[in-house]
Amino acid sequence: MSGTGTPAGKPIDGKGRRVAIIAARWHPEITDALIDGALKACVDCGVRMDEDAEVIRVPGAFELPLVASAAARSKRFDAIVCLGAVVRGGTPHFDYVCRAVTDGCTRVALDTGIPVGFGVLTVDTVQQALDRAGGSEGNKGGEAMLAALETACVLDVVHGGVHLRGRGAGHRGAGLPAAPSL
C-alpha cells in the first residue's frame, strides 16, 4: 500500500526559507486541496506565509516544469513544490504527460540545485486523487512540501552550512532532522 513507510523525524525548521508552490488549474477540487496541504506544512515548519510562501497557478501539469525552472532560476526560492493531478484516460496521453512532468521536475532540481517537491498525482481515477489530496491516503501536497524543505536543509549541510540563497549562517543545517554523515 502506498503511504506505508513514510519517514518520521523531528519537525523541520523552515523559518526564513522562501518557497514556491506551483499548482496546475486542472482538477481544482484536487489541486486546491494539495495546495492547502502544502500551506499547512509551511505553517507547521514556521515558514512565514505572508512573506515567504508564494502560490503560482499554471494551466496544467505539463506546464509545471517550465514555471518551476523559471522560479528556481530567479534565485528567489529555497524550495519549490509542484502540484497537480493527471488522471488516466483511454489514450496514451496520460503516459506522455506523466513522463514529461516527472522528467521535467527532476531536471529542474538537478540543473538548478533547488529542491523540487513532487506532488503531482498520477492516478487511474479521480477518487484515487481525492484520497491523496487530504482523504484516506493523506495529503501528498503537504508531503511534497516537507520533502522539499528537508532537502533544502540537507543541501545546507552538503554545502558546508551555506544557505543556497546566501541568507547567511542562520541556516547552518537549521531544521535538519538528523545530520547526515558526509
C-alpha positions in Angstrom: 0.0 0.0 0.0 1.3 3.5 -0.9 2.0 5.7 2.1 3.4 3.0 4.3 6.9 3.6 5.3 6.6 7.3 5.4 9.8 8.6 7.2 9.4 10.0 10.6 11.6 12.6 12.1 11.8 15.8 14.1 9.9 18.8 12.7 11.6 20.7 10.0 12.6 24.4 10.7 11.5 26.3 7.7 11.9 29.8 9.2 13.4 32.2 6.8 13.0 29.9 3.8 11.1 31.1 0.7 9.0 28.5 -1.0 7.1 28.5 -4.3 4.0 26.3 -4.6 3.3 25.8 -8.3 0.0 24.2 -9.0 -2.0 23.2 -12.1 -5.5 24.6 -12.5 -6.9 21.3 -13.9 -8.9 19.3 -11.3 -9.3 22.3 -8.9 -11.0 20.2 -6.3 -7.8 18.2 -6.1 -5.2 20.8 -6.7 -6.8 23.2 -4.2 -6.6 20.5 -1.5 -3.0 19.8 -2.4 -2.2 23.5 -2.0 -3.9 23.5 1.3 -1.8 20.6 2.4 1.4 22.3 1.3 0.5 25.6 3.0 -0.3 23.7 6.2 3.1 22.1 6.1 4.6 25.5 5.6 2.9 26.8 8.7 3.9 23.7 10.7 7.5 24.3 9.7 7.5 28.0 10.6 7.5 29.4 7.0 6.1 33.0 7.2 3.0 32.8 5.0 2.7 36.5 4.2 6.3 36.9 3.2 7.9 33.6 2.3 5.3 31.4 0.6 4.1 32.1 -2.9 1.4 30.2 -4.8 1.7 30.3 -8.6 -1.0 28.7 -10.8 -0.3 27.2 -14.2 -2.8 25.9 -16.8 -2.0 22.2 -16.4 0.6 19.6 -15.2 2.6 19.8 -18.4 3.4 23.5 -17.7 4.7 22.8 -14.1 8.4 22.1 -15.1 8.8 25.3 -17.2 7.4 27.5 -14.4 9.4 25.6 -11.8 12.6 26.2 -13.8 11.8 29.9 -14.0 11.2 30.1 -10.3 14.4 28.2 -9.5 16.5 30.4 -11.8 15.0 33.5 -10.2 17.0 32.7 -7.1 14.1 33.9 -5.0 13.2 30.5 -3.6 14.9 27.9 -1.4 12.4 25.2 -2.3 9.7 24.6 -4.9 6.8 22.3 -4.9 4.9 21.2 -8.0 1.3 20.1 -7.5 -1.2 18.6 -9.9 -3.3 15.6 -10.9 -3.1 13.6 -14.1 -6.0 11.1 -14.3 -5.6 8.2 -16.7 -8.0 8.3 -19.7 -8.4 6.0 -22.7 -5.4 7.2 -24.7 -1.6 7.3 -24.3 -1.8 11.0 -23.5 -1.6 10.1 -19.7 1.7 8.4 -20.2 3.2 11.2 -22.2 2.2 13.9 -19.7 3.3 11.9 -16.7 6.7 11.2 -18.2 7.2 14.8 -19.3 6.2 16.3 -15.9 8.3 13.8 -13.9 11.4 14.2 -16.0 10.9 17.9 -16.2 10.6 18.5 -12.5 13.6 16.2 -11.9 15.6 18.1 -14.4 14.8 21.4 -12.8 16.1 20.2 -9.4 19.3 18.7 -10.9 20.0 21.7 -13.2 19.5 24.4 -10.6 20.3 22.7 -7.3 17.0 23.9 -5.8 14.8 21.2 -4.3 11.6 20.4 -6.2 9.0 18.6 -4.2 6.9 16.4 -6.5 3.2 16.5 -5.6 1.8 15.5 -8.9 -0.7 12.7 -8.5 -0.7 10.2 -11.4 -3.8 8.1 -10.8 -6.3 5.9 -12.5 -9.4 7.6 -11.0 -10.5 11.0 -9.6 -11.3 9.2 -6.4 -7.7 8.0 -6.0 -6.6 11.6 -6.4 -9.1 12.8 -3.8 -7.9 10.1 -1.4 -4.3 11.5 -1.8 -5.4 15.2 -1.5 -6.5 15.1 2.1 -8.6 12.0 2.0 -7.9 8.5 3.3 -4.3 8.4 1.9 -3.2 11.7 3.5 -2.2 14.9 1.6 0.6 14.5 -0.9 0.9 18.3 -1.2 2.0 18.5 2.4 4.3 15.6 2.0 5.9 17.2 -1.1 6.5 20.4 0.9 8.1 18.6 3.8 10.4 16.7 1.4 11.4 19.9 -0.4 12.1 21.8 2.9 14.0 18.9 4.4 16.1 18.6 1.2 16.9 22.3 1.4 18.2 21.6 5.0 20.3 18.7 3.8 21.8 20.7 1.0 22.8 23.4 3.5 24.9 20.7 5.3 26.3 19.4 2.0 27.3 23.0 1.1 29.1 23.5 4.4 26.3 25.3 6.1 25.9 27.9 3.4 22.3 28.7 2.7 21.5 28.3 -1.0 20.2 31.9 -1.4 23.0 33.2 0.8 21.0 34.4 3.8 24.0 33.7 6.0 24.9 31.5 8.9 21.4 31.5 10.4 20.6 28.4 8.3 23.5 26.2 9.0 21.6 22.9 8.9 18.6 24.6 10.5 15.8 22.2 10.9 17.6 19.1 9.8 16.1 16.1 11.5 19.3 14.2 11.8 22.7 15.4 10.5 23.9 13.1 7.8 27.5 11.9 8.0 29.4 13.1 4.9 
